[in-house]
Amino acid sequence: MGLASTSTPHFPGRLVVIQSAKRKRCATCRGGPLSLLVLEDGAPRCLDCADLGHLVFVPRGDTALTRRSREESALSAVVVRFNRRKSRYERQGVLVEETALARAEARCLADAEARRRRRARDARHRAAEDERFVAAFAAEILRLFPGCPADRARAVAAHASVRGSGRVGRSAAGRALTEGAVISAVVAGVRHVDTPYDQLLMGGVPRYEARRRIAPAVEGVLRAWRSAGEDAG
C-alpha cells in the first residue's frame, strides 16, 4: 500500500493503526520495516513511538470478542488495511490491552453456549427468509419468461440471491423484485449456461467483445422464453 497515494483513514472517535503492505520505517526511531504503523502529520510511526506498543492484536471475525475487548480496554485502536480494488480502508481488527483481552475472553466463555444457540436460531431464520425470497424471485422470472424451465428459474434466483455475493438479487432493486433486476439475473444466467461466453473469456476475448458476440444467442433464448406465454395465451 502506498501511503502517499491514499487519504488518511478516518474513523471518528477512534485511534487508527494501518496494516501496511509496503514496509515503511518509523520517522522517529527509524525502526522497521513496519507491518503496523500510525500516521502522525503524514509520517509513519511505529507502535512503540506512538505509545501503542503494549497493545495486542485481536483479528476481526469474532464480533463478541472484539466488542468486549474494546469495552474492557482503557486504550484501543482500530486496525485497517487499504483495499486497492475497492479504493477504501477496511477494518482488520483491533488493538487492545492484554488484560482487557483476557477479561473479554472470560466473558465470552461464560456465555458461549447461549451465543451458539442464538447464532443457530439466527441462521435458521435467515435460511427461511432466503428460501422465501428465492421462491418469490423464481416466480417473478416465470411471470416475465413463462417458457423458462422451472428448475432454471430457481437456479437463476438462487444464484442471484446468495448473501454477501453482491449479485443483483442482493441489490436494492433485486430485493424489490424490479423487472430490470430480474431480467438482469436471467440474462446473466443465459449468458453463462446457453452461450460460449465463458469459453470466449477463457480464450482471451475481452469481456465487452465476448458479450457482443453472444448477444444474438442470449436474445434468442429470452425471446423463446417470452413467446411461450404468448403462444399459450
Buried (B, 14 or more C-beta within 10 A) or exposed (E): BEBEEBEEBEEEEBBBBBBBEEEBBBBBEEEBEBEBBBBEEEEBBBBEBBEBEEBBBBEBEBEEBBEBBBEBBEEBBBBBBBEEEEEEBEBBBBBBBEEBBEBBBEBBEEEEEEEEEEEEEEEEEEEEEBEEBBEEBBBBBBEBBBBBEEEBBBBBBBBBBEEEEEBBBBBEBBBEBBEEBBBBBBBBBBBEEBBBBEEBBEEEBEEEEBBEBBBEBBEEBBEEBBEBBEEEE
